[in-house]
Amino acid sequence: MPHSQSSAPRSGFPKGRLARGASPWLLPTVATAALSLSRARRSGRWAAAAVPATALAAGMLWFFRDPEREITQGRVISPADGVVQSIMPWKDGRTRVAIFMSPLNVHVNRAPLAGTVTSVEHIPGGYVPAFNKESENNERVVWHFDTELGDIEMVQIAGAVARRIVPYVPRGCKVEQGDRIGLIRFGSRVDIYLPQGIETAVEVGQATQAGVTRLDRD
């Protein structure tokens, strides 16, 4: 299915500059910064506190940015901003592409293909760094999409800092390619399993952008 600008409302997420699910982190830091700035002129202590508080609030606004994207045409596009950590053949013939997301990346994940969400499963686990092999046992959300290529599996994995994954769309929801589907706070890792016969167009160490970088090759 081709991507259209009208697809975002169908997935239940209005377009915006800040990521949905960021408010538990944003509101306290922005409120603290505003309070310290308002009292800085009358108190040296508040003036001293205003500098780190404002810097933290600015950092949070940057971390939770959610820019608009011109969605790339392709069979499978990257669901995450980050760097390709590994490309691994799977026993069932699929190929797993693991994308590491640093705290500096955009944290909103996007649908790699158009289709229907058939499963959104939260699996409890640990919080080791996402670049560590043991991160496969971390807390994660496993997605399955019914697409023109068949069943597509995507996994959002929490890391040492990111301890909350926020799905945006429920099971049964139809999504267009590139729609926003969830958030991993402060980065981590996203794995996408390419079907058998799909050749990868990315390499280990290559930077990716959600909705922009094509993962498959013609």
C-alpha positions as CSV (number, residue, x, y, z in Angstrom):
1,M,0.0,0.0,0.0
2,P,1.5,3.4,-0.8
3,H,2.1,5.9,1.9
4,S,-0.2,8.9,2.2
5,Q,-0.1,11.9,4.4
6,S,-3.6,11.1,5.6
7,S,-2.5,7.8,7.2
8,A,-1.4,9.2,10.6
9,P,-4.9,9.8,12.0
10,R,-5.8,6.2,11.1
11,S,-3.1,4.9,13.5
12,G,-4.5,7.1,16.2
13,F,-1.6,9.5,16.5
14,P,-1.9,13.2,15.6
15,K,1.1,14.8,14.0
16,G,3.3,16.9,16.3
17,R,6.8,18.0,17.1
18,L,7.1,16.2,20.4
19,A,6.8,12.5,20.9
20,R,3.6,11.1,22.5
21,G,4.6,9.4,25.8
22,A,7.2,12.0,26.7
23,S,5.1,14.0,29.2
24,P,6.2,12.0,32.4
25,W,9.7,13.2,31.7
26,L,9.1,16.5,30.1
27,L,6.5,18.1,32.4
28,P,8.6,17.9,35.6
29,T,11.8,19.1,34.0
30,V,10.1,22.0,32.1
31,A,8.2,23.0,35.3
32,T,11.4,23.0,37.4
33,A,13.2,25.1,34.8
34,A,10.3,27.6,34.6
35,L,10.1,27.9,38.4
36,S,13.9,28.4,38.8
37,L,14.0,31.0,36.0
38,S,11.1,32.9,37.5
39,R,12.9,33.2,40.9
40,A,16.4,33.6,39.6
41,R,16.4,37.4,39.8
42,R,15.5,37.4,43.5
43,S,17.8,34.5,44.8
44,G,21.3,33.5,44.0
45,R,20.5,29.9,44.9
46,W,17.6,29.8,42.4
47,A,19.9,31.5,39.8
48,A,22.4,28.7,40.3
49,A,19.7,26.1,40.0
50,A,18.3,27.7,36.9
51,V,21.3,26.8,34.7
52,P,21.2,23.0,35.1
53,A,17.4,22.9,35.2
54,T,17.1,24.8,32.0
55,A,19.8,22.7,30.3
56,L,18.0,19.5,31.4
57,A,14.7,20.8,30.1
58,A,16.3,21.7,26.8
59,G,17.9,18.2,26.6
60,M,14.5,16.6,27.2
61,L,12.9,18.7,24.5
62,W,15.7,17.6,22.1
63,F,15.5,13.9,23.1
64,F,11.7,13.7,22.6
65,R,11.6,15.6,19.3
66,D,9.3,14.0,16.6
67,P,10.1,15.5,13.2
68,E,8.0,15.0,10.1
69,R,9.6,12.7,7.5
70,E,9.3,12.3,3.8
71,I,8.6,8.5,3.7
72,T,10.8,6.5,1.3
73,Q,9.2,4.2,-1.2
74,G,10.4,0.6,-0.8
75,R,9.2,-2.8,0.3
76,V,10.7,-2.5,3.8
77,I,11.9,0.7,5.4
78,S,13.8,1.3,8.7
79,P,11.5,1.4,11.8
80,A,14.2,3.3,13.8
81,D,16.8,6.0,13.8
82,G,20.2,4.6,14.7
83,V,23.1,2.5,13.5
84,V,22.9,-1.0,12.1
85,Q,24.4,-3.2,14.9
86,S,24.1,-6.6,13.2
87,I,22.7,-8.4,10.2
88,M,22.1,-12.0,11.1
89,P,20.6,-14.9,9.1
90,W,17.9,-16.7,11.2
91,K,17.2,-20.4,11.3
92,D,13.8,-20.1,9.6
93,G,15.3,-18.3,6.6
94,R,14.6,-14.8,7.7
95,T,17.3,-12.1,8.3
96,R,17.4,-10.1,11.5
97,V,18.5,-6.5,11.2
98,A,19.3,-5.0,14.6
99,I,19.4,-1.2,14.8
100,F,21.0,0.4,17.9
101,M,19.4,3.7,19.0
102,S,21.5,6.1,21.1
103,P,20.0,8.7,23.4
104,L,20.8,11.3,20.7
105,N,18.5,9.6,18.1
106,V,14.9,10.3,17.5
107,H,13.1,7.8,19.7
108,V,9.8,7.4,17.8
109,N,9.6,4.2,15.8
110,R,7.7,3.8,12.5
111,A,5.9,1.0,10.7
112,P,8.4,-0.8,8.3
113,L,5.5,-1.8,6.0
114,A,1.9,-1.1,5.4
115,G,-0.5,-3.7,6.9
116,T,-2.4,-4.7,9.9
117,V,-1.0,-5.1,13.4
118,T,-1.8,-8.7,14.4
119,S,0.1,-8.8,17.7
120,V,1.6,-6.4,20.2
121,E,3.2,-8.4,23.1
122,H,5.0,-7.0,26.1
123,I,7.6,-9.3,27.5
124,P,9.2,-8.4,30.9
125,G,13.0,-8.7,31.2
126,G,16.2,-7.0,32.2
127,Y,17.8,-3.7,31.4
128,V,21.4,-4.4,30.3
129,P,22.9,-2.0,27.6
130,A,21.3,-2.6,24.2
131,F,24.6,-3.2,22.5
132,N,25.3,-6.2,24.8
133,K,24.4,-9.7,23.6
134,E,22.4,-10.3,26.8
135,S,20.1,-7.4,25.8
136,E,18.0,-10.0,23.9
137,N,16.6,-10.9,27.3
138,N,15.7,-7.3,28.1
139,E,12.2,-6.0,28.5
140,R,10.7,-5.7,25.0
141,V,7.6,-5.4,22.9
142,V,7.2,-7.9,20.0
143,W,5.1,-6.7,17.0
144,H,3.7,-8.7,14.2
145,F,2.3,-7.1,11.0
146,D,0.2,-8.8,8.3
147,T,1.6,-7.3,5.1
148,E,1.9,-8.0,1.4
149,L,5.1,-9.8,2.2
150,G,3.4,-12.0,4.8
151,D,4.0,-11.8,8.6
152,I,6.7,-9.3,9.6
153,E,8.1,-9.3,13.1
154,M,9.6,-6.2,14.8
155,V,11.0,-6.1,18.3
156,Q,11.5,-2.9,20.4
157,I,14.1,-3.6,23.1
158,A,14.6,-1.5,26.2
159,G,18.2,-0.8,27.4
160,A,20.1,0.4,30.5
161,V,18.5,3.9,30.3
162,A,15.3,3.3,28.4
163,R,13.0,1.5,30.8
164,R,9.7,2.2,29.1
165,I,8.4,1.2,25.7
166,V,5.2,3.0,24.7
167,P,3.2,1.4,21.9
168,Y,1.0,3.9,20.0
169,V,-1.3,1.5,18.1
170,P,-3.2,-1.6,19.2
171,R,-3.7,-5.0,17.7
172,G,-6.1,-4.9,14.8
173,C,-5.0,-1.4,13.7
174,K,-4.2,-0.8,10.0
175,V,-1.0,1.2,9.4
176,E,0.6,2.8,6.4
177,Q,4.3,2.4,5.8
178,G,6.1,5.0,7.9
179,D,3.3,5.6,10.4
180,R,4.4,6.3,13.9
181,I,3.7,3.2,16.0
182,G,5.6,3.6,19.3
183,L,8.3,5.1,21.4
184,I,11.3,3.8,23.3
185,R,12.4,6.4,25.8
186,F,16.0,7.4,25.6
187,G,17.0,5.0,22.9
188,S,17.8,1.2,22.9
189,R,17.4,-1.2,20.0
190,V,14.9,-2.2,17.3
191,D,15.1,-5.6,15.5
192,I,13.3,-6.2,12.2
193,Y,13.1,-9.6,10.6
194,L,13.2,-9.6,6.8
195,P,11.3,-12.4,5.1
196,Q,13.2,-15.2,3.3
197,G,14.3,-14.0,-0.2
198,I,14.6,-10.3,0.8
199,E,18.2,-9.1,0.3
200,T,19.4,-6.3,2.7
201,A,20.4,-3.0,1.3
202,V,22.2,-1.8,4.5
203,E,25.5,-2.7,6.1
204,V,26.7,-3.1,9.7
205,G,27.7,0.4,11.0
206,Q,25.4,2.2,8.6
207,A,23.2,5.0,10.0
208,T,19.5,4.7,9.5
209,Q,16.5,7.0,9.7
210,A,13.0,5.8,10.5
211,G,10.8,6.0,7.5
212,V,13.6,7.2,5.3
213,T,16.3,4.4,5.0
214,R,15.3,1.5,2.8
215,L,16.3,-1.9,4.3
216,D,15.6,-4.1,1.2
217,R,17.3,-4.3,-2.2
218,D,15.5,-4.7,-5.5
